[in-house]
Every structure is written in structure tokens, then in C-alpha cells.
Amino acid sequence: MPRGLTAILPAFEPRSPPELLPVTATAAQPAPAASDDARLAEFEARIARGERIEPKDWMPERYRRQLVRMMGQHAHSEIVGMLPEGAWVTRAPSLRRKLSLLAKVQDEAGHGLYIYCGAETLGVDRHDLVGELLAGTAKYSSIFNYPTLTWADVGVIGWFVDGAAIVNQTALAKHCSYGPYARAMVRVCKEENFHKKQGFESIATLAAGTPEQRVMAQDAVDRWWWPTLMMFGPPDADSPNTAELIRWGVKKYTNDELRQRFVNLTVPQAQAVGLTLPDPALRLDEATGDWRFGAIDWDEFWAVVKGNGPLNRERLATRNAAHAEGGWVRAAATAHAAKRARRAAPAARAA
């Protein structure tokens, strides 16, 4: 990662392990007291009416923990997601490509910060969330544990990965029951749309270029297609959280529904630029209008999720190194804030 990028990463030091809160724990909660039964009924009635839940509203502890888990993983994914493309900022083939890629990587850092802020409205501290990421105990999207071997990979990440993110995040912006999360997604989706268009334009340019460029584009498509389908999460039958998240209005659609929508949107785009998706079973179901696709290798997915993907360890080491290199920025910001507070104190006392 370029050294300057460390300055825009989260300006927080992880706390020592004994202080870490069990924010990702999903243990069963105690049965609600009688008074909580009425509050739970009203909470679920509000969800049914399509109302948004705000930070000061009563919410079940399980709902809060599910949101902390989901938003934490989302924020971590934005931060770790800077790494595969950040490595190509200095190697972009033109100044135009370099500037647009640098802006995109900075956008992803901003998305992580929005979502960490949103998670803090649920009573957690981002120090703890960042600490879990650096310690390797927090999850992030499996897709970012794959390597970017060529410049075409950067284009495919924009086209596929940001395209998949838009499918998921647009649903959150429109339907998520937790207000701060839904509102954060509005700006995120606008910027992700730009990222997707940037990636697709880059791939379309390569596909229409020299034979070598076309081969490079097709190779990137072949390597990223299946991992992109996996990033929507396990199939509905094996997803332990989907039913509860839908019941409480956090999610509107299941993993499989979102995956199918992404495939339906992407197949015509691949056809438009003359690239082939690496799935011999891909076919159009005339009755439903859906593009049916082949079996996903879920063994590979679970291996990556459990830390045994191509670059899990390297990504974690790089993130920790970037955090350490940014220590001077955090120290300077803390000193500056303390100086401003000291200067403001006499004026406050005189008022």
C-alpha cells in the first residue's frame, strides 16, 4: 500500500485484549422479562409497518448484536478491500487510470469510516472493532483474500466486486430497518456505482484492445467470477443469520436472491463486451428470465472464510503494518486536539 494512504485509515489504536468487548458474540440471549415482551411486540410492529429504528429507540439485544456483527464485517471489508487495488496505484498504465484508482481506494476508506461511525451508534467503540480486525478475530468479505495478478484484475474488481456490492447495498439503503445503516448506504451506493462503471469501462477497453489485452481481460474474468458469487455468503439453507435478519427487516432479500440478481445483471454485460463467463452450465431460464448457473465450490468458500484462502495471512499482516505506520498520524491528531482543548478552556470559563 502507498505510504500516504495510511493517513486516511481509522485513527484509532486497538485496546489491549482484556478490554475487547465480545461484540461479535452470538450466544443466545436470556428470555425477555414480562415488560420486555410488550416492548418486543411494539418493536416488531414498527418493523412490520416499515418504520426505521433509531439509536435511542428500544431494540432487542439480539437485534443490536446482529447489527454490530454485520456492520463491523462490512466496515472491515471496506478497509481490507483497499489492499488488492491499492497495490496497483503506482503501476496503473496512465495518469488517468492512476487518478481514478487512487480516488476509488480513498472512497473505500471513507466507506469504512461511515460504517464504523454507524456501528458506534449501537454502543460499541470502533477501537474494539478495529482491534478485532487487527487481531484476526473479525471476519471480512472473502473476496479480498484473492490476489490481483494483472491490471485487468483491477477492472474486474470494479465490475464484479463493486457490482455485487451495489446489489447488496442498494437493498440495505432502501429497506434496512436500522436508520444509521440505511442512511450510510445512500452515499456508499452512489460512489460504488461510479466504481463499477470505472471497472466495466476499463475491462471493455481491454476487451476491445490488442489480442494480449483481451486474453488478460478474459483471464481476470475467469479467476474472479466464482469468488464473486461466493461473496454473497453461503446458500440460504446454510446461512445461520439470514432468517433472523429478514424477520427484523435488516435484510430484505436472502443471499441466494441477491446472488441471482447479480448474475442476471452481469451476464448481458459480459455478452456486450464479448467476454465469456467461466460456467458451461450457464443458461437462460425462459420461464423465469433468470440466468441459471452451475454449482459453486462451497468447500473453497469455507476454506477462505476460515483463514485458509490464497492471501488471508498476507492481508492481515499488511493491514497491521499499515496501522503501525499510521501511528504517528494518530499521535499528531491527538496532540492537536489536546492543544485546541487547552486553548479553548479559558474562553469557555470566561463566557
Kinemage of the C-alpha trace (Angstrom):
@kinemage 1
@onewidth
@group {chain A} dominant
@subgroup {mainchain}
@vectorlist {calphas} color= white
{ca met a 1} P 0.000 0.000 0.000
{ca pro a 2} L 1.295 3.506 -0.746
{ca arg a 3} L 2.608 5.014 2.459
{ca gly a 4} L 0.383 8.094 2.228
{ca leu a 5} L -2.767 6.004 2.380
{ca thr a 6} L -2.097 5.037 5.970
{ca ala a 7} L -3.022 8.566 6.978
{ca ile a 8} L -6.660 8.091 5.961
{ca leu a 9} L -7.179 4.782 7.707
{ca pro a 10} L -9.064 4.680 11.031
{ca ala a 11} L -7.201 6.836 13.535
{ca phe a 12} L -7.545 4.557 16.482
{ca glu a 13} L -5.268 2.296 18.471
{ca pro a 14} L -6.549 -1.152 19.421
{ca arg a 15} L -7.077 -1.698 23.088
{ca ser a 16} L -5.362 -4.473 24.910
{ca pro a 17} L -7.085 -7.856 24.555
{ca pro a 18} L -8.629 -7.894 28.063
{ca glu a 19} L -10.590 -4.733 27.179
{ca leu a 20} L -12.075 -6.084 23.973
{ca leu a 21} L -15.813 -6.350 24.141
{ca pro a 22} L -17.451 -9.542 22.875
{ca val a 23} L -19.228 -7.557 20.168
{ca thr a 24} L -19.403 -10.441 17.736
{ca ala a 25} L -20.739 -12.975 20.206
{ca thr a 26} L -23.994 -14.521 19.094
{ca ala a 27} L -24.841 -16.550 22.159
{ca ala a 28} L -28.496 -16.980 22.948
{ca gln a 29} L -29.897 -14.111 24.998
{ca pro a 30} L -31.882 -14.567 28.232
{ca ala a 31} L -35.620 -14.773 27.821
{ca pro a 32} L -37.129 -11.261 27.991
{ca ala a 33} L -38.836 -10.155 31.165
{ca ala a 34} L -42.565 -9.596 31.054
{ca ser a 35} L -42.080 -5.870 30.486
{ca asp a 36} L -39.772 -6.632 27.577
{ca asp a 37} L -42.444 -8.772 25.917
{ca ala a 38} L -44.566 -5.678 25.319
{ca arg a 39} L -41.570 -3.718 24.064
{ca leu a 40} L -40.603 -6.567 21.754
{ca ala a 41} L -44.139 -6.700 20.370
{ca glu a 42} L -44.099 -2.947 19.707
{ca phe a 43} L -40.615 -3.200 18.169
{ca glu a 44} L -41.733 -5.904 15.758
{ca ala a 45} L -44.924 -3.970 14.987
{ca arg a 46} L -42.780 -0.986 13.993
{ca ile a 47} L -40.703 -3.238 11.740
{ca ala a 48} L -43.895 -4.580 10.160
{ca arg a 49} L -45.069 -1.001 9.492
{ca gly a 50} L -41.794 -0.295 7.701
{ca glu a 51} L -40.566 2.198 10.314
{ca arg a 52} L -36.851 2.791 10.833
{ca ile a 53} L -35.271 2.002 14.215
{ca glu a 54} L -33.052 4.794 15.530
{ca pro a 55} L -30.177 4.606 18.068
{ca lys a 56} L -32.220 5.880 21.046
{ca asp a 57} L -35.125 3.511 20.358
{ca trp a 58} L -35.542 0.328 22.373
{ca met a 59} L -34.309 -2.728 20.494
{ca pro a 60} L -33.768 -6.397 21.422
{ca glu a 61} L -30.216 -7.149 22.453
{ca arg a 62} L -30.050 -9.817 19.759
{ca tyr a 63} L -31.019 -7.244 17.084
{ca arg a 64} L -28.240 -4.925 18.321
{ca arg a 65} L -25.641 -7.699 18.287
{ca gln a 66} L -26.625 -8.839 14.807
{ca leu a 67} L -26.224 -5.283 13.527
{ca val a 68} L -22.858 -4.847 15.248
{ca arg a 69} L -21.656 -8.104 13.681
{ca met a 70} L -22.956 -7.202 10.221
{ca met a 71} L -21.801 -3.563 10.211
{ca gly a 72} L -18.421 -4.498 11.680
{ca gln a 73} L -17.811 -7.059 8.944
{ca his a 74} L -18.961 -4.543 6.331
{ca ala a 75} L -16.611 -1.815 7.614
{ca his a 76} L -13.696 -4.259 7.796
{ca ser a 77} L -14.390 -5.319 4.196
{ca glu a 78} L -14.181 -1.731 3.001
{ca ile a 79} L -10.839 -1.225 4.766
{ca val a 80} L -9.258 -4.536 3.723
{ca gly a 81} L -10.751 -4.050 0.255
{ca met a 82} L -8.348 -1.143 -0.266
{ca leu a 83} L -5.397 -3.541 -0.336
{ca pro a 84} L -5.854 -5.525 -3.610
{ca glu a 85} L -6.334 -2.379 -5.689
{ca gly a 86} L -4.062 -0.102 -3.633
{ca ala a 87} L -1.161 -2.272 -4.718
{ca trp a 88} L -1.793 -1.130 -8.329
{ca val a 89} L -1.918 2.647 -7.771
{ca thr a 90} L 1.773 3.061 -8.636
{ca arg a 91} L 1.515 0.648 -11.582
{ca ala a 92} L -1.585 1.993 -13.339
{ca pro a 93} L -0.952 2.280 -17.105
{ca ser a 94} L -1.746 6.010 -17.427
{ca leu a 95} L -2.170 9.128 -15.305
{ca arg a 96} L -5.938 8.997 -15.889
{ca arg a 97} L -6.129 5.415 -14.643
{ca lys a 98} L -3.868 6.249 -11.703
{ca leu a 99} L -6.000 9.204 -10.581
{ca ser a 100} L -9.285 7.323 -10.840
{ca leu a 101} L -7.890 4.299 -8.980
{ca leu a 102} L -6.459 6.483 -6.225
{ca ala a 103} L -9.838 8.201 -5.819
{ca lys a 104} L -11.574 4.824 -5.691
{ca val a 105} L -9.270 3.485 -2.980
{ca gln a 106} L -9.815 6.639 -0.935
{ca asp a 107} L -13.583 6.223 -1.349
{ca glu a 108} L -13.358 2.727 0.109
{ca ala a 109} L -11.570 4.110 3.190
{ca gly a 110} L -14.365 6.633 3.582
{ca his a 111} L -16.988 3.878 3.355
{ca gly a 112} L -15.271 2.037 6.174
{ca leu a 113} L -15.310 5.153 8.336
{ca tyr a 114} L -19.020 5.830 7.662
{ca ile a 115} L -19.908 2.331 8.713
{ca tyr a 116} L -17.673 2.308 11.801
{ca cys a 117} L -19.463 5.544 12.827
{ca gly a 118} L -22.810 3.870 12.230
{ca ala a 119} L -21.796 0.891 14.347
{ca glu a 120} L -20.836 3.207 17.211
{ca thr a 121} L -24.477 4.325 17.454
{ca leu a 122} L -25.145 0.803 18.730
{ca gly a 123} L -22.961 1.347 21.802
{ca val a 124} L -19.703 -0.219 20.635
{ca asp a 125} L -16.373 1.521 20.274
{ca arg a 126} L -14.546 1.369 16.963
{ca his a 127} L -11.332 0.780 18.905
{ca asp a 128} L -12.759 -2.615 19.736
{ca leu a 129} L -13.931 -3.322 16.189
{ca val a 130} L -10.570 -2.321 14.693
{ca gly a 131} L -8.808 -4.316 17.390
{ca glu a 132} L -10.724 -7.441 16.393
{ca leu a 133} L -9.793 -6.906 12.737
{ca leu a 134} L -6.099 -6.484 13.529
{ca ala a 135} L -6.127 -9.478 15.853
{ca gly a 136} L -7.616 -11.643 13.112
{ca thr a 137} L -10.742 -12.487 15.103
{ca ala a 138} L -13.133 -10.475 12.911
{ca lys a 139} L -14.427 -11.525 9.511
{ca tyr a 140} L -14.447 -9.515 6.296
{ca ser a 141} L -15.535 -10.328 2.756
{ca ser a 142} L -13.879 -13.488 1.445
{ca ile a 143} L -13.268 -11.890 -1.981
{ca phe a 144} L -10.425 -9.724 -0.714
{ca asn a 145} L -8.251 -12.733 0.042
{ca tyr a 146} L -7.632 -13.319 -3.674
{ca pro a 147} L -4.605 -11.815 -5.463
{ca thr a 148} L -4.631 -9.093 -8.145
{ca leu a 149} L -2.148 -10.547 -10.635
{ca thr a 150} L -2.644 -8.172 -13.580
{ca trp a 151} L -4.032 -4.727 -14.346
{ca ala a 152} L -7.179 -6.423 -15.674
{ca asp a 153} L -7.890 -7.683 -12.149
{ca val a 154} L -8.401 -4.071 -11.051
{ca gly a 155} L -11.039 -3.613 -13.749
{ca val a 156} L -12.785 -6.855 -12.876
{ca ile a 157} L -12.892 -5.919 -9.188
{ca gly a 158} L -14.699 -2.720 -10.137
{ca trp a 159} L -17.070 -4.531 -12.483
{ca phe a 160} L -17.763 -7.697 -10.486
{ca val a 161} L -16.975 -6.937 -6.835
{ca asp a 162} L -18.334 -3.401 -6.712
{ca gly a 163} L -21.232 -4.535 -8.885
{ca ala a 164} L -22.053 -7.255 -6.363
{ca ala a 165} L -21.703 -4.764 -3.515
{ca ile a 166} L -24.216 -2.454 -5.193
{ca val a 167} L -26.784 -5.261 -5.444
{ca asn a 168} L -26.459 -5.907 -1.706
{ca gln a 169} L -26.101 -2.327 -0.517
{ca thr a 170} L -28.907 -0.858 -2.597
{ca ala a 171} L -31.270 -3.231 -0.811
{ca leu a 172} L -29.870 -2.048 2.529
{ca ala a 173} L -30.289 1.633 1.588
{ca lys a 174} L -33.920 1.089 0.581
{ca his a 175} L -35.102 -1.414 3.157
{ca cys a 176} L -32.768 -1.805 6.177
{ca ser a 177} L -34.730 -1.232 9.400
{ca tyr a 178} L -31.805 0.421 11.224
{ca gly a 179} L -31.721 4.095 10.259
{ca pro a 180} L -27.987 4.908 10.552
{ca tyr a 181} L -27.004 1.857 8.479
{ca ala a 182} L -29.564 2.577 5.764
{ca arg a 183} L -28.570 6.239 5.519
{ca ala a 184} L -24.862 5.403 5.339
{ca met a 185} L -25.601 3.217 2.338
{ca val a 186} L -27.056 6.088 0.295
{ca arg a 187} L -23.702 7.782 -0.289
{ca val a 188} L -21.839 4.467 -0.392
{ca cys a 189} L -24.070 3.225 -3.220
{ca lys a 190} L -23.577 6.399 -5.258
{ca glu a 191} L -19.805 6.018 -5.044
{ca glu a 192} L -19.895 2.259 -5.669
{ca asn a 193} L -21.875 2.922 -8.847
{ca phe a 194} L -19.028 5.086 -10.057
{ca his a 195} L -16.539 2.347 -9.138
{ca lys a 196} L -18.485 -0.241 -11.089
{ca lys a 197} L -18.679 1.957 -14.182
{ca gln a 198} L -14.963 2.656 -13.912
{ca gly a 199} L -14.171 -1.060 -13.744
{ca phe a 200} L -16.506 -2.011 -16.588
{ca glu a 201} L -15.095 0.733 -18.825
{ca ser a 202} L -11.571 -0.484 -18.094
{ca ile a 203} L -12.465 -4.077 -18.979
{ca ala a 204} L -14.383 -3.007 -22.096
{ca thr a 205} L -11.271 -1.120 -23.227
{ca leu a 206} L -9.062 -4.169 -22.716
{ca ala a 207} L -11.576 -6.474 -24.418
{ca ala a 208} L -11.521 -4.229 -27.493
{ca gly a 209} L -7.732 -3.818 -27.411
{ca thr a 210} L -4.857 -5.952 -28.594
{ca pro a 211} L -5.086 -9.769 -28.538
{ca glu a 212} L -2.828 -9.766 -25.475
{ca gln a 213} L -5.087 -7.286 -23.650
{ca arg a 214} L -8.171 -9.351 -24.492
{ca val a 215} L -6.508 -12.508 -23.156
{ca met a 216} L -5.601 -10.640 -19.960
{ca ala a 217} L -9.199 -9.446 -19.514
{ca gln a 218} L -10.629 -12.942 -20.083
{ca asp a 219} L -8.137 -14.452 -17.627
{ca ala a 220} L -9.193 -11.976 -14.931
{ca val a 221} L -12.876 -12.749 -15.577
{ca asp a 222} L -12.156 -16.475 -15.286
{ca arg a 223} L -10.402 -16.091 -11.920
{ca trp a 224} L -12.816 -13.640 -10.259
{ca trp a 225} L -16.253 -14.928 -11.370
{ca trp a 226} L -16.737 -17.728 -8.869
{ca pro a 227} L -15.220 -15.910 -5.840
{ca thr a 228} L -17.570 -13.015 -6.627
{ca leu a 229} L -20.602 -15.310 -6.491
{ca met a 230} L -19.327 -16.612 -3.135
{ca met a 231} L -19.137 -13.131 -1.600
{ca phe a 232} L -22.932 -13.041 -1.208
{ca gly a 233} L -22.469 -15.604 1.545
{ca pro a 234} L -23.421 -19.252 1.959
{ca pro a 235} L -26.572 -20.667 0.365
{ca asp a 236} L -29.769 -19.866 2.247
{ca ala a 237} L -30.011 -23.403 3.618
{ca asp a 238} L -26.623 -22.996 5.342
{ca ser a 239} L -26.921 -19.358 6.433
{ca pro a 240} L -27.432 -19.135 10.221
{ca asn a 241} L -28.378 -15.439 10.245
{ca thr a 242} L -30.484 -14.742 7.150
{ca ala a 243} L -33.894 -15.706 8.564
{ca glu a 244} L -33.463 -13.545 11.653
{ca leu a 245} L -32.111 -10.578 9.692
{ca ile a 246} L -35.096 -10.723 7.331
{ca arg a 247} L -37.560 -11.118 10.209
{ca trp a 248} L -36.257 -7.892 11.768
{ca gly a 249} L -36.033 -6.028 8.489
{ca val a 250} L -32.259 -5.664 8.409
{ca lys a 251} L -32.197 -7.562 5.117
{ca lys a 252} L -34.929 -7.647 2.508
{ca tyr a 253} L -33.546 -10.427 0.319
{ca thr a 254} L -31.713 -13.697 1.006
{ca asn a 255} L -28.164 -14.485 -0.094
{ca asp a 256} L -29.420 -16.647 -2.948
{ca glu a 257} L -31.849 -13.981 -4.165
{ca leu a 258} L -29.123 -11.326 -4.224
{ca arg a 259} L -26.699 -13.719 -5.964
{ca gln a 260} L -29.270 -14.478 -8.661
{ca arg a 261} L -29.924 -10.778 -9.254
{ca phe a 262} L -26.199 -10.136 -9.693
{ca val a 263} L -25.909 -12.966 -12.235
{ca asn a 264} L -28.948 -11.682 -14.146
{ca leu a 265} L -27.417 -8.208 -14.352
{ca thr a 266} L -23.889 -9.311 -15.243
{ca val a 267} L -24.418 -11.913 -17.972
{ca pro a 268} L -25.699 -9.362 -20.527
{ca gln a 269} L -22.785 -7.056 -19.668
{ca ala a 270} L -20.273 -9.838 -20.381
{ca gln a 271} L -22.014 -10.555 -23.657
{ca ala a 272} L -21.843 -6.861 -24.572
{ca val a 273} L -18.039 -6.785 -24.323
{ca gly a 274} L -17.586 -10.239 -25.864
{ca leu a 275} L -16.123 -11.967 -22.789
{ca thr a 276} L -17.138 -15.429 -21.604
{ca leu a 277} L -18.176 -16.205 -18.052
{ca pro a 278} L -16.438 -19.429 -16.943
{ca asp a 279} L -19.555 -21.517 -16.385
{ca pro a 280} L -20.571 -24.132 -19.002
{ca ala a 281} L -23.856 -24.643 -17.145
{ca leu a 282} L -24.919 -21.003 -17.561
{ca arg a 283} L -28.245 -20.817 -19.399
{ca leu a 284} L -31.301 -18.563 -19.604
{ca asp a 285} L -34.447 -19.916 -17.986
{ca glu a 286} L -37.092 -18.620 -20.384
{ca ala a 287} L -39.882 -19.202 -17.868
{ca thr a 288} L -38.411 -17.037 -15.106
{ca gly a 289} L -35.996 -14.827 -17.004
{ca asp a 290} L -33.205 -15.896 -14.631
{ca trp a 291} L -29.757 -16.982 -15.780
{ca arg a 292} L -29.193 -20.395 -14.170
{ca phe a 293} L -25.619 -21.050 -13.143
{ca gly a 294} L -23.525 -24.046 -12.159
{ca ala a 295} L -22.613 -25.366 -8.723
{ca ile a 296} L -20.457 -23.141 -6.519
{ca asp a 297} L -17.458 -24.725 -4.791
{ca trp a 298} L -18.534 -24.114 -1.203
{ca asp a 299} L -15.517 -26.013 0.142
{ca glu a 300} L -13.338 -23.250 -1.310
{ca phe a 301} L -15.592 -20.599 0.223
{ca trp a 302} L -15.421 -22.091 3.720
{ca ala a 303} L -11.651 -22.556 3.451
{ca val a 304} L -11.226 -18.839 2.692
{ca val a 305} L -13.659 -17.788 5.434
{ca lys a 306} L -11.726 -19.891 7.959
{ca gly a 307} L -8.450 -18.159 7.105
{ca asn a 308} L -7.001 -20.546 4.535
{ca gly a 309} L -7.532 -18.548 1.363
{ca pro a 310} L -4.732 -17.530 -1.030
{ca leu a 311} L -3.863 -14.317 0.841
{ca asn a 312} L -5.613 -14.317 4.239
{ca arg a 313} L -2.397 -14.110 6.227
{ca glu a 314} L -0.785 -11.563 3.903
{ca arg a 315} L -3.827 -9.262 4.033
{ca leu a 316} L -3.838 -9.328 7.838
{ca ala a 317} L -0.099 -8.673 8.033
{ca thr a 318} L -0.367 -5.774 5.571
{ca arg a 319} L -3.272 -4.235 7.470
{ca asn a 320} L -1.363 -4.471 10.747
{ca ala a 321} L 1.732 -2.915 9.151
{ca ala a 322} L -0.336 -0.050 7.701
{ca his a 323} L -1.896 0.540 11.118
{ca ala a 324} L 1.526 0.635 12.765
{ca glu a 325} L 2.920 3.016 10.132
{ca gly a 326} L -0.025 5.357 10.730
{ca gly a 327} L 0.728 5.617 14.452
{ca trp a 328} L 2.452 8.994 14.034
{ca val a 329} L -0.671 10.414 12.355
{ca arg a 330} L -2.845 9.330 15.279
{ca ala a 331} L -0.358 10.744 17.788
{ca ala a 332} L -0.253 14.080 15.932
{ca ala a 333} L -4.053 14.271 15.730
{ca thr a 334} L -4.372 13.526 19.441
{ca ala a 335} L -1.791 16.206 20.340
{ca his a 336} L -3.534 18.749 18.074
{ca ala a 337} L -6.920 18.036 19.667
{ca ala a 338} L -5.426 18.409 23.150
{ca lys a 339} L -3.843 21.756 22.189
{ca arg a 340} L -7.139 23.076 20.831
{ca ala a 341} L -8.915 21.972 24.005
{ca arg a 342} L -6.359 23.777 26.200
{ca arg a 343} L -6.717 26.984 24.171
{ca ala a 344} L -10.493 26.820 24.263
{ca ala a 345} L -10.725 26.249 28.022
{ca pro a 346} L -10.067 29.898 29.175
{ca ala a 347} L -12.624 31.262 26.743
{ca ala a 348} L -15.179 28.748 27.952
{ca arg a 349} L -14.579 29.708 31.602
{ca ala a 350} L -14.878 33.435 30.810
{ca ala a 351} L -18.184 33.020 28.970
